[in-house]
Amino acid sequence: MIKPDAVGNGHTGAILNDIIAGGFKIVAMKYIRLSQETAGAFYAVHAERPFYGELVKFMTSGPIVAAILEKDNAVEDFRKLIGATDPAKAEAGTVRNKYAKSIEANAIHGSDSDENAEIEGNFFFSQFERF
C-alpha cells in the first residue's frame, strides 16, 4: 500500500516503477481514500497501542494506492525493496530511503508474512478484482 504521504507528494508513479523494476507483477490495484472505519479495521491489530489513533488519522488524511503483487519470495523481497520503517535507517535506494519523510510518514506498507499478505489482500480486493 502506497500511503497518503507518498501519494500526496506525487511519488506514486516512481514507487510503482520501483516495484515493477524489482520484478513484481501487479495483479490488482486501486486508488482509494480510507474512511476512519476502514482504516481502523485494517489496523485493528494495533488498537491497544498508543500510536493507533494517530495512525488511523494519518491513513485517512489522503488517498492511498492498495495493490496485490506477485513474485517468487514476494514478502521477503518486498520488505528488502521498501527498506526499514525508519527512513533514516533504510538502505540507499529503497523506497523508504527515497520517498519517506519519517517513521510515521514512511511512504509504503508491506505485509510481513505470507499469511498477512493474504489477509490484507482480501481486505481490499475480492477474487473478482484480480487479474
N, C-alpha and C positions, 0 to 999 in steps of 0.2 A: 504494500500500500504506500503510495506516494502521499505524504502528509501535507496538511494545509500550508505550512511554511514554504515548502518547495514548490507546490503548485502556485501559490501566490507570488512567489519570486520568479516565476517563469522558467523553472528548471524541469518541467515535466518531460519535454522532448529530449533534453540532454540525458536525463535519467533513463528514459526508455531506450535511448541509443546505447547507453552503457549496459543495460540489461540484455539487449539483443546481441551486442558485441561480446558479452560474456557467455554466449552460447545458449541462452534461454529462449524457449518458444513461448510466446504469449498465446494462451488458449482461451482466455476470457479477460475482458477489461471493461470497466465502467467508470465514468466521471460522475460523482455524486457529492452532495453535501449531507453529512450525517446530522440527524436530529439528536437532541440530548438523550432521548430514549434509546436510539440505535447505538450511539457511542457508548452510553452507559452499559448496554447489554454486551457489546463487543469487549469492553474492558472490565466486565463483571468480576473477573478473577482478581482484579486489583481493588475491589470495592472497599476493603478494610484498610487499605494503605493510605497514608497521609496525602499522597500526591493525586489520588483518584479524581477529586473534584477539578483540580487544575488540568489534569489530562483530558477529561471529558470536555471541559471548556475549550481547551486548545483544539481538540479534534473536531469541534463543531464551529470553529472560527472561520472556516472557508472550505471550499471543495477539496475532495481527495480523489485519487485515482486508485481504485482497487483492481487487482489483477491476479489471475492464476497463471503460474509459469510452470513449464515442464523442462526437465533436463535430467540426465543421469546424475545422481548425487545432488539433487537440486537444493535441498535445505542447506547442507554444508557449504556448497559453492556459493549460494546466495548470501549467506552470512559473511563469507570472505569478501564478496563483491561490495556489500554495503558498509563493512567496517564496524569498528567499535561504536557503541552507543554514544560515547563522548567523542565528538568530532575532533577534539584536541588530541585524543589518543588513537584516532583512526589512522590506519596506514595511508601513505600518499597514494592517490589515485582511486581510493574507494569513494563510493557515493557520498558517505557522510563527511569524509575529508574535503571533498569538493563543494558540497552543497548545503551542509548543515551549519547552523549558527550556534547551537548549544545542545546540551544533553536533552533538554525539553523539546526544542525545535530541531529535531535530528533528521529531518527530511524524509525518512522512509522507515517502514516497518517490514520486518521479515519474520516469518514463522520460525520457531526454534526447534521444531521436530516435525517429522512426517505426520504424526497424529494431529498436531495443532494446525499444520498446513491444511489438512482435510477439513477440520472443524472450521477454520477461518474461511476457507474457500466456500464451504457450504453456507456460511453466514451471509456472504454477499452474492452468491450465484446459485441458481438452480442448475440441474443437469441439462436443461434445455438452452441455457445461455452459453454453453461451452462449445467450442469447435470440435 
